[in-house]
Amino acid sequence: MATRLCCSGLALALFLGGCAVGPDYEEPDVTAPDAWTSAVEIELSQQVPDLEGWWTTLGDTTLTALIAEADTSNLDVAAALGRLKEARAGTGAAKGVYWPSLDAYGAWSRTQISEESPPGNTVGAGPSDLWQAGFDATWEIDIFGRNRRTVEAATAIWQSSVEDYRDVLVTLYAEVAANYVAVRTLQSRLDYAINNADALKDTAQLTQDRYEAGLTSLLDVTRALSNLATQRAAIPSLEADLNAAKNRMAILLGMPPGALHERLGAARALPDAPDDLLVGLPADLLRRRPDVRRAERELAAQTARIGVATADLYPSFSIRGLLGLESTEWGDLGGSSTTWNLVPGFRWNLFNGGTTRNNIRIQEARAEQYLAAYEQTVLGALEDVENAMVSLDRERVRREQLQVAVETSEQSVNLVHTQYISGLTDFQNYLDAQRSLISRQDELAVSEGAVVQNLIALNKALGGGWSPDRIPEDLLVAGNEEVAEEDPE
């Protein structure tokens, strides 16, 4: 009878094997614009860009080397890799429910029956032994898909951790590049500040000499000294910012503060920002950005959890069995001492005060939240790219105007210097011209760095930096199944 029940249960499981309650996941249909508004306006090419190693287009070997080091030593990357390993192991653990649970057991007991025991027992018998050994197993037949939905959710979470890892890489490469540009920008500003302090020192000496010669008043001397002190006061702040930027770079590379001071000590020109840019189409972005891909996988996982909760409305079927040996003598453990049982059964919760249905509603509400989060992530990604394109274009225009302003300010300083020595203008005009030049030079240095920073921000917004081959092969396998990589191109 038990055998017939077991066979019937297996047949039912095979018949309903494709039945999994709850909604089947369908990727949200989010329509991306046909073209970038800003790209059309500023005439950027919308061909598909090669973003895997975008920093190499900046032509700076030091930056390339720093990113390569950060790739292997950054602690955020190490933590993301740990999360990826955890999620992969979670997928394997979830798949374990497909198989029976098998336990081995063994025991020996020695019993002495009391002389005061109730009638029917062997009174006064000596101690007796009982030897036991065997196996017991339990297998849940996944008729309504609870286990399949659980594995589906775990797999989607593992896939989202893959995208989380890639997102960390995208952020890391952009941070290393941005911080490197910050170092070079501060060095350029510091050079301007030191050179201008030297020039103002010469101006102060000039006014002192003219005062001693009776050609000017003490007021010119005090103004020149005040201007010099103001300029010198700007240098310590720049030095502190430069020190902080170098320390930040060391942390990004998993090094203690100060480890890169000597290596980044010598001032160098900023990386070159290429004029021709490829930005692709908005639809490409949705396939490329790891945060968008992660949000989509999180929605898939939550959709599967609705099925897990829904399965609680239905009975769960299982088969339990035991096969073992029992004997009062160790040497008699053999065929005649075999014991077994087979218990097909089911369990069905018929009433729990609405807990199950409310749990389903909870999971459905969470799915709505994940959908909204996914759509918001898509909009945020589109916004990032549009803003980065405009910022890059406008900063380029600003830099061009500042270059003109610096050139004309230098001419003004030279002219007013000659006029001041000749007595054709007063010292205030000379001071104003010097102050204007100092301000324009500092703004130009900041703008030159901002152009490269905005280019970095654009590459980050486009999801540049990661590649399908970046993740170790053993982590691209969940359980015994290889997960196909979606080609972002």
BELRA-V601398 format. One line per field, one symbol per residue. ss: DSSP state (h for helix, s for strand, l for the rest). burial: I if it has 24 or more other ideal C-beta (glycine too) atoms within 12 Angstrom, else O. A space follows every 50 residues. Layout:
ss=???
burial=???
This chain:
ss=lhhhhhhhhhhhhhhlllllllllllllllllllllhhhhhlllslllll lllhhhhhllhhhhhhhhhhhhhlhhhhhhhhhhhhhhhhhhhhhhhhll sssssssssssllllllllllllllllssssssssssssssllllhhhhh hhhhhhhhhhhhhhhhhhhhhhhhhhhhhhhhhhhhhhhhhhhhhhhhhh hhhhhhhhhhhhlllllhhhhhhhhhhhhhhhhhhhhhhhhhhhhhhhhh hhlllllllllllllllllllllllllslllhhhhhhhlhhhhhhhhhhh hhhhhhhhhhhhhllssssssssssssllhhhllhhhsssssssssslll llllhhhhhhhhhhhhhhhhhhhhhhhhhhhhhhhhhhhhhhhhhhhhhh hhhhhhhhhhhhhhhhhhhhhlllllhhhhhhhhhhhhhhhhhhhhhhhh hhhhhhhhhhhllllllhhhllhhhhssllsslllllll
burial=OOOOOIOOIOOOIOOOOOOIIIIOIOOIOIOIIOOIOIIOOIOIOIOOIO IIOIIIIIOIOIIOOIIOIIIOOIOIIOOIIOIIIOIIOIIIOIIOIIOO OOOOOOOOOOOOOOOOOOOOOOOOOOOOOOIIOIOIIOIIIIIIIIIIII IIIIIIIIIIIIIIIIIIIIIIIIIIIIIIIIIIIIIIIIIIIIOIIOII OOIIOIIOOIOOOOOIOOOIIOIIIOIIOOIIOIIOOIOOIIIOIIIIII IIIIOOOOOIOOOIOOOOOIIOIOOOIIIIIIIIIIIIIIIIIIIIIIII IIIIIIIIIIIIIIOIIIIIIIOIIIIOOOOOOOOOOOOOOIOIOOOOOO OOOOOOOOOIOOIOOIIOOIIOIIIOIIIOIIOIIIOIIIIIIOIIOOIO OIOOIIOOIIOIIOOIIOOIOOOOOOIOOIIOIIIIIIIIIIIIIIIIII IIIIIIIIIIIIIIIIIOOIIOOOIIOIOOOOIOOOOIO
